[in-house]
């Protein structure tokens, strides 16, 4: 989920009407800057770590050209500066918020983001450890960081939404791994998709997105039906609409993957799989924006 989506979800569930608008605004700006800065650090580490592999993928030529233009040494210097600035903001944030647990959360999150991509640990190439790390870094820690920025109380319905989000996040990431499957397998990088194989990876993606959506809908439905405006639950129809659309694309990938395995490596099917899965960023946007819009409505509902 994009950084803004993580902030919105945590904000929507954590914020309370008793907070002053000034305090709310300061906490939103600081938390979003920290989450965004941490994400940028992780993305740049991943880009540097995958540089040699990306050189062999013509679809990533713009990325490798950008690295060459800036220079690896400069990128490493920028990384150090970004880390120092983000750490300073975290310290200021802890002082303002008076919640040291947020510092621990940030340290764990940034560390996992580092070892996910960078050698020698490089969790992204260690089968089942990769999805666990991704779920924590992209789905759990950013949302919890935003959530505990505004409250110290754990709401059971929020936990349902968080579980649903975490499952959905890795579900929509799997097609990206499917796109890179052939290159990863050639380079002996054992991502979870390489470990499972194309067909099982598609099934896992469908299952995670579907079940994740059920948890997410249940959380918001319970929250709204127990509140003053239960009719807002009708808006949740947007989730199955967006999810069914994305699942229809992944089901097509599943069918092509079965055909590819049965054909023992047909190149035409291989290209079709890569080309279709390359549209995954659009599918991620469709689902995450739907979830974010509903979270904005949840937030507005608290203050009106």
PyMOL commands that set and color helices and strands:
alter all, ss='L'
color gray80, all
select helices_A, chain A and resi 3-14+21-49+51-54+58-70+72-97+101-117+123-125+128-150+156-179+181-186+192-196+198-225+230-263+267-277+280-303
alter helices_A, ss='H'
color red, helices_A
deselect
rebuild
show_as cartoon
